[in-house]
Amino acid sequence: MKLYYSQHQLPFEYTFTISNGRTKTHQDTLVVQLELGPWRGIGEAPAIAYYHETVEEMIAVIQQKQRFIEKFAFTEPERYWHYLHHLLPNNPFLVCALDMAAWDLFGQMKNKQLHQIWQTPWQQLPETNYTIGIDTPEAMLAKMLHKPWPIYKVKLGTPNDIGIVQLLRSKTDARIRVDANAAWTVTEALQLLPQLADLNVELIEQPLAKDDWEGMQQLYAASSIPLIADESCVSELDVAKCANYFHGINIKLTKCSGITPALRMIQQAKQLHLKVMMGCMNESSIGSAAIAQFLPQLDYVDMDGPLLQTEDLAKGLVFDNGTVSLLGKTGLGIVPIF
């Protein structure tokens, strides 16, 4: 195998802000490609400051380990993931990008898309939401009205959270999901829950701090709205912890280190009767196409990175009013355009 890599800056249409003042205007992302014979697989890992991962650091690791990454005798992606997991134990974002590229490569070798390899029929697919980042209530409303969509995910964590949702709900009958990104206290959340239920909120992501299990137990008992773990569920080891504290988990490919462990996390979650959501970290159509391959296995999906950005790195992923389709025939179902 030969490994190629590149760094990209993808500008957002609107400044992207979540709770605690975390704001960005561009998404910095790493793209890797694995070449084997006539095939070339592609993968992506965005840089996320909250997890202390930068593209520069991932590239530095590649430069240190490139010959070991390339020397593996590739036959199928699960074995390669285990090799990478031990080779790069402290670099889950980079392992994700390489694992994604390996699955794309494998799909091309088998002349199938990944969902076909996994034998998950392309039917009963969940629609993706469109995310509205924190801003003034008026600006958030303007963003919503500018993008008619069947589901909105609304970032909260402000002194006026209910006012924001009330304003948006007054102008739309679309489904509304709420993501607090761990911003609320237990007291705040208990006050907000019945009001959000009255506003017909579909689900709430990560209401409390990631390690506030005692608080989550109270919310879990009190909430009529499904509560979905995000920051509390990073890797495979976290899935079982979330049972009886959350109604579901949000799997992020980048955080959990790739497609291979995500498949196991879905199986484990379903055994525990947890709802399964898969979320994005503002990936381009490369990482978003990887998420799309999981659609038949998901209850909810948040894969709107390409909708939020003004530039893209691949073609073949198509959004149509919440529905997602892939035009490619093999692997991830997309073709690079950079």
MILUM-15538 format. One record per atom (N, C-alpha, C): residue in one letter; y, z, x. Coordinates in pm, whole numbers, plus 50000, padded with zeros to 5 digits. Layout:
MILUM-15538
AYZX/...
END
This chain:
MILUM-15538
M498805000050083/M500005000050000/M501255000050087/K502304994450032/K503624995050091/K504565001949992/L505405010850044/L506355018149961/L507765013249987/Y508495010349880/Y509905006649887/Y510685016449799/Y511925019049836/Y512715028549757/Y514185024649760/S514925028949657/S516355025949648/S517035036649563/Q518325038249585/Q519145047849513/Q520125040549423/H520325045849301/H521205039249205/H522075049449133/Q523275045249097/Q524205053349018/Q524415046448884/L523975052848776/L524065046848644/L525195053648565/P526255046548533/P527385052748463/P527085055348315/F527545066748266/F527435069948123/F528575063348046/E528285059747921/E529345054447834/E530395065247808/Y529915077547782/Y530805089047764/Y530425099547869/T531405107247915/T531095118548002/T530045127147934/F528975130648006/F527835137547947/F527935152447980/T528105160747877/T528295175147896/T527295182947811/I526685193047873/I525815202347802/I526335216447823/S525615226447773/S526095240247777/S526385244947919/N527205255347927/N527605261348055/N528425251748142/G529075242148077/G529995233548148/G529385223348241/R528085220648225/R527435210948313/R527795196748266/T528525189648351/T529115176848315/T528855166448423/K528635153948380/K528525143048476/K528945129948412/T529425120848497/T529865107648451/T528875096748490/H527985099648587/H526975090248633/H525635097548647/Q524555090248635/Q523235095648665/Q522745089748797/D522585098348896/D522045094249025/D520525093849013/T519895082949055/T518455081749035/T517785074649152/L516545078449175/L515705072349279/L514705063049213/V514565051049266/V513535041649222/V512585039049338/V511285040049311/V510275036849413/V509405025449363/Q508885017649456/Q507955006949423/Q506775007549518/L505575006449461/L504345006249539/L503734992249529/E503584985949643/E503044972249648/E501624972549701/L500744965949628/L499344964949669/L498854951049632/G498604942649732/G498204928849704/G499284921749624/P498904915149514/P499894907649435/P500664916249336/W500354929349329/W500964937949228/W502024947149289/R503024950349209/R504044959949253/R504404969049135/G504074981849148/G504384991649045/G505694998649074/I506385002848967/I507705008748981/I507785022248911/G508535031448971/G508725044748913/G510125049848940/E510505060548868/E511885065548876/E511905080648870/A512865086548940/A513125100948934/A514615103348939/P515235107948829/P516655111048832/P516915124248905/A518085125348966/A518495137849031/A519075147248926/I518625159748925/I519085169648828/I519535182048903/A520845184948898/A521395196148974/A520785209448933/Y520485211148803/Y519925223648752/Y518615227148822/Y517865216848862/Y516595219048931/Y516715216849082/H517965215949130/H518245215149274/H517515203449340/E517525192049271/E516895179949323/E517965169149340/T518065163649460/T518995152649485/T518225140449534/V518795128749512/V518155116549561/V518095116549713/E519145121449776/E519165121849922/E518015130149977/E517735141449914/E516625149849959/E515285143049936/M515145136049823/M513885128949798/M513685117749900/I514755110749934/I514645100050034/I514285105950171/A514865117450204/A514535123850332/A513045127250340/V512475131850229/V511055134950225/V510225122150240/I510655111550171/I509955098750185/I509935094350331/Q511055095350395/Q511145090850534/Q510245099050627/Q510055111750593/Q509155120250671/Q507685117150644/K507375113550519/K505975112650475/K505525098550439/Q506335088450468/Q506065075050416/Q504695069850456/R504315071550581/R503025065950624/R501855072750554/F502015085550516/F500955092450444/F500915088150297/I502105085750240/I502175080850103/I501505067250091/E501685058850194/E501165045150192/E499685044250229/K499175053650304/K497835052050363/K496715054450263/F497025060150146/F495985063450049/F495265050750002/A493945051449996/A493145040049947/A493145040449794/F494115033449734/F494355034549590/F493275027549508/T492705035149414/T491775029349316/T492195032649174/E492705044749152/E493195048549019/E494205059949033/P495125061248936/P496285069948955/P495985084748958/E494985089548883/E494725104048882/E494405109149023/R493565101849095/R493225105949231/R494455105749321/Y495295095749302/Y496505094649383/Y497455106349353/W497575110049225/W498435121449190/W497955134149260/H496655136649259/H496135148649326/H496455148349475/Y496345136749535/Y496685135249677/Y498165138249698/L499035132549615/L500465134749629/L500845149249600/H500175155249503/H500435169149465/H500235178449584/H499245175649665/H498995183849784/H499855179449903/L500145166549912/L500985161550020/L502435166050005/L502915166649879/L504315169749849/L504395181249749/P503915193049785/P503785203949688/P505115209249635/N506205206749707/N507505211949666/N508445201149615/N507885189549580/N508715178149540/N508195171649412/P508195179049300/P507645173349176/P508375160949127/F509705160049150/F510455148349104/F509985135849178/L509805137049308/L509335125649388/L507895122249352/V507065132249333/V505685129649292/V505675122149158/C506575125849068/C506655118948939/C506945104148958/A507935100949041/A508305086849062/A507135079049119/L506425084849215/L505285078049278/L504115076849180/D503885087349102/D502805087049002/D503095076348897/M504345075448854/M504755065248757/M504505051248814/A504905049248940/A504675036349003/A503195033249015/A502395043549042/A500945041649054/A500335037548920/W500795043648812/W500285039748680/W500715025648643/D501965022048677/D502425008348651/D501564998448730/L501305001748855/L500434993548941/L499044992148880/F498495003248836/F497135003548779/F497074995148651/G498104996348567/G498144988348445/G498174973448474/Q498934969648577/Q498964955548615/Q497604950948668/M496944959548744/M495624956148796/M494604954348683/K494754962448577/K493834961748463/K494304951948356/N495514946348374/N496084936848279/N496274943148141/K496694955848139/K496924963048014/K498154972148029/Q498804975147916/Q499784985747916/Q499044999247919/L499765009847953/L499115022747971/L498525028247842/H499245026747732/H498705032047606/H497405025047568/Q497225012647612/Q495945005747588/Q494845011347678/I495185014547801/I494215020747892/I493775034247836/W494745041747776/W494425054847720/W493795053947581/Q493715041847528/Q493115039347397/Q493835046947286/T495175046647291/T495985052547185/T496625041147107/P496195038446986/P496705027046909/P498215027646892/W498865016246901/W500315015346892/W500725015746745/Q500665027746687/Q500975029446546/Q501445043746521/Q502125045746408/Q502675058846371/Q503525064546484/L504465056446532/L505275060346646/L506515068146599/P506845079146665/P508075086246630/P509305078446674/E510395080246602/E511665073946639/E512385082646741/T513145076246828/T513915083846925/T515275087646869/N515745099246913/N517105103446875/N518135097246968/Y519395098846930/Y520545095247014/Y521325108147038/T521615111247164/T522205124147200/T523725123647200/I524305134147143/I525755135947144/I526065148147229/G526675145647345/G527015156447436/G528175164847386/I528325176847444/I529395185947404/I530765179847432/D531635181247333/D533005176347343/D533785183647235/T535005179447208/T535695184847091/T534935180446966/P534985188146859/P534285183946737/P534685169846692/E535955166746705/E536445153546662/E535845142446749/A535765145046880/A535185135046970/A533685133446946/M533005144546916/M531565143646888/M531335135746760/L532165137746661/L532065129946537/L532315115246564/A533315112246647/A533625098246678/A532445091546748/K531785098746838/K530605093246906/K529495090246806/M529305099446711/M528255097346610/M528565085146523/L529785084146478/L530155073046390/L530125059746463/H530365060046594/H530335047846674/H528905042746694/K527925051646676/K526515047946701/K525685051746579/P525685043646473/P524825046646358/P523365047246403/W522685058246367/W521335060446418/W520585069646323/P519265068746313/P518545077046215/P518365091646256/I518485094546387/I518315108246436/I519345110746547/Y520035121946536/Y520955125946642/Y520475139146703/K520575139946836/K520395152846902/K521765157646945/V522135169446900/V523475174746922/V523395186147024/K524095184347133/K524165194847234/K525125205747188/L524645218247191/L525475229647151/L525525240047262/G526245250947234/G526465261347333/G527965263747348/T528655263247233/T530105264947228/T530435276347130/P531675281047128/P532055291147028/P532085285746885/N531995272646870/N532125266546737/N530905258246700/D529715262946734/D528505254946712/D528285251346566/I528445261046477/I528235258146335/I529285248446284/G530515250146326/G531565240946283/G531265226646325/I530715224946444/I530365211546492/I529295205246403/V528225212846377/V527125207346296/V527605204846153/Q528425213846100/Q528965211745965/Q529765198845957/L530595196446058/L531405184246058/L530535171846064/L529535171846153/L528665160146165/L527865158146037/R527345169045982/R526535167945860/R527365162745743/S528655165645742/S529495161045631/S529655145945631/K529315139545745/K529505125045758/K528195117245775/T527055124045770/T525795116845787/T524655123845714/D523705115745669/D522445120945614/D521315119545714/A521635114845834/A520605113145937/A520015126645976/R518825126046034/R518235138246087/R519065143446205/I519235156446213/I519975162646322/I519075172546393/R518995170946524/R518305180446610/R519365187646693/V519085199846729/V520045207946805/V519415211946937/D520185210947045/D519715215247177/D520755224647237/A520375237447247/A521305247447301/A521225248647452/N520205242647514/N520045243547660/N520185257947710/A519515267147638/A519415281147679/A520745288647671/A521655284247583/A523015289747583/A523195302147496/W522295304447400/W522535315047303/W521905328247345/T522485339147293/T521835352247299/T520945353647176/V520105363847176/V519245366047059/V520095368546935/T521115376746949/T521985380046835/T522645367446779/E523165359046869/E523815346646824/E522805337746754/A521625336246813/A520615327346756/A520165332046618/L519965345046602/L519545350346472/L520595348046365/Q521875348046404/Q522935345046309/Q523005330146276/L522715321846377/L522825307446359/L521655301346282/L520475307046299/L519275300846243/L519375297846093/P519715307446007/P519765304145864/P520845294045830/Q521965294545903/Q523035284845878/Q522605270745918/L521895269546030/L521395256446073/L520315251345977/A519515260645923/A518515256545824/A519205251045699/D520295257445657/D521035252545540/D521635238745566/L521905235545693/L522445222445730/L521355212245758/N520115216045724/N518965207045734/N518745202145878/V518845211245975/V518545207946113/V517025206746129/E516585196146194/E515155193146203/E514425202046303/L515035204646418/L514425213146521/L515505218446613/I515155228846688/I516065234746786/I515355235346919/E515975229647022/E515425230347157/E516035242247232/Q515195249447300/Q515535259947397/Q516765268047356/P516635276447252/P517795284247209/P518205295047309/L517235301047379/L517515312447466/L517225309147613/A517595318447700/A517295316947842/A515805314747862/K515455307247964/K514065302647981/K513065313847993/D513485325648040/D512555336748059/D512735348047957/D513475345447849/D513675355647747/D512555355047644/W511385359247685/W510215358447598/W510295368647484/E510845380247511/E510985390347405/E511925385247296/G513015379047338/G513935373447240/G513305362047162/M512545353647231/M511905342347163/M510895347147060/Q510255358447087/Q509295363646990/Q510015367046859/Q511225372646871/Q512015375646751/Q512415362846677/L512875352946751/L513295340446687/L512115333246623/Y510985333346692/Y509785326646641/Y509365332546506/A509495345646495/A509115352346369/A510135349646259/A511395347146297/A512465345946198/A512775331646157/S512385321746238/S512895308246219/S512045299846124/S512725293346030/S512065283245947/S512175269346009/I512955268346117/I513135255846189/I512225255946312/P511505245146340/P510675244746462/P511515247046588/L511045255846673/L511695258946800/L510885252646912/I511545244646994/I510865236647096/I511265241447236/A510275244447318/A510525248947456/A510875237047544/D511935238647622/D512285228547721/D512325235147858/E513415242247889/E513475249048018/E512365259248037/S511805264347928/S510695273947937/S509355267147964/C509315253947955/C508055246647976/C508295235448076/V508055238448202/V508285228848310/V506995221848350/S505945229748374/S504705224248428/S503515227848340/E502345223348382/E501115226248308/E500895241148288/L501265249048386/L501035263448378/L501845270148269/D502885263248221/D503775269248121/D503335266847978/V502445257447955/V502105253647818/V501525265547741/A500535272047798/A499885283147728/A500855294747705/K501815296647795/K502795307447779/K503625305447653/C503835292947614/C504735290047503/C504105292347366/A502795293047360/A502115295547232/A502545309147178/N502855309647049/N503295321746979/N504715326047014/Y505425317747090/Y506845319947116/Y507675307847073/F507065296247076/F507695283847033/F506725276446940/H507285267446859/H506445259246772/H505995246346841/G506625243246953/G506275231147025/G506875231247164/I506515221247243/I507025219947379/I507645206147397/N508635205547485/N509255192947524/N508815190047668/I508015179747685/I507525175947818/I508485166147881/K508915168948002/K509735159748080/K508885154848198/L508665141948205/L507825136348312/L508315140548449/T509625140148468/T510195143348600/T509905157748638/K510095166948543/K509885181148573/K508435184548601/C507535178848522/C506115182848533/C505385175348643/S506035165848707/S505565158048822/S504785145648784/G505015140348664/G504505127048638/G503685125148512/I503215112848499/I502405108648385/I501065115948383/T500445117448500/T499105123448507/T499085137648451/P499955146748496/P499925160148437/P500415160448293/A501305151248256/A501775150848117/A500645148048020/L499725139548058/L498555136947973/L497765149747948/R497615157748051/R496875170348036/R497675180447954/M498995180647970/M499835189847894/M499765186847745/I499745174047709/I499635170347568/I498325175247510/Q497255173147582/Q495935177647535/Q495915192747516/Q496465199947612/Q496485214547605/Q497355219247488/A498505213147471/A499405217047362/A498735215047226/K498055204047210/K497395201447081/K496265211247055/Q495585215347160/Q494545225547144/Q495135238847099/L496375241347139/L497065253747103/L497885252246974/H497755240746908/H498455237946782/H499975238146799/L500435233646915/L501855232146942/L502285217746915/K503455216046856/K504025202746842/K504365197346981/V504315184046995/V504585177947125/V505785168647115/M506785171947195/M507955163447211/M507965158547355/M508445146647379/M508685142247516/M510145138647526/G510775143847631/G512205141947648/G512535134347774/C513775129947781/C514225122447899/C515175130947981/M515435126448101/M516445132448188/M517425121348229/N517775113348127/N518715102148143/N518195091548239/E516885088848232/E516315077948309/E516785064448255/S516715054448340/S516945040648298/S515745035848216/S515675022848190/S514525017448117/S513215018648195/I513285021448324/I512055023448401/I511365036248357/G512035047548375/G511455060248333/G511275061148183/S512185054848107/S512075055147961/S510855047247913/A510515036447981/A509305028947944/A508055037347966/A508065045648069/A506935054748091/A506805064447974/I507935069647926/I507905078347808/I507355070647688/A507795058247672/A507375050247557/A505865048647550/Q505205048147664/Q503745046547663/Q503045058247593/F503725069747584/F503155081647521/F503415082247371/L504205073147317/L504665074547178/L503565077547077/P502405070947083/P501385073946982/P500865088346987/Q501115095347096/Q500605108947112/Q501635119647076/L502865115547039/L503965124947025/L504345127646880/D504885139646857/D505485143046728/D506965139546725/Y507635141746837/Y509065138746850/Y509295132346986/V510365124346995/V510705118547125/V512215117547141/D512665120147264/D514055118847302/D514065110047428/M514315097147411/M514235087747524/M515425078047520/D516605083947510/D517795075747486/D518625073147611/G518085075747730/G518835073247852/G519515059647857/P518765048747832/P519395035547837/P520475033347732/L520425041047622/L521455039847518/L522745046847559/L522625056747646/L523785064747686/L524515058747806/Q523855049347874/Q524405043947999/Q524875029547980/T525775025248067/T526335011848055/T525675001848150/E524765006548235/E524004997848324/E522535001748316/D521664992248346/D520234994748339/D519554988748461/L518284992748482/L517554988248601/L516324979848566/A516064977748438/A514884969948398/A515134963848261/K514374953548229/K514404947548096/K513014948148036/G512964947747904/G511674948047835/G511514959547738/L512354969847753/L512354981147659/L513424978547554/V513024978247427/V513924974347320/V514074985847220/F515324989347187/F515614999447086/F516174992446963/D515664996146846/D516134990346722/D516235001446618/N517425007446607/N517675017746507/N516625028946513/G516335033546634/G515395044646652/G514005040546690/T513585028546651/T512255023946688/T512285017846828/V511155018846896/V511055014447035/V509925004347048/S510164993647124/S509114983947153/S509214979747298/L508104974547350/L508014970147489/L507574955747491/L508324947447562/L508044933147563/L507034929147669/G506884937447772/G505954934047879/G504514935447837/K503624929047911/K502214928847874/K501354938747951/T501824943448067/T500984951948149/T501794963748204/G501084973948253/G501714985448317/G502674992548225/L503884995148273/L504905001748194/L505494992648087/G505334979748101/G505834970448002/G507254965848025/I507754967748147/I509114963548180/I509144955948313/V510294949548339/V510464941848463/V511774946348527/P511804949748657/P513044953748723/P514084942548722/I515364946448717/I516434936548718/I517484939848825/F517104946848928/F518064949849036/F517594943549165/
END
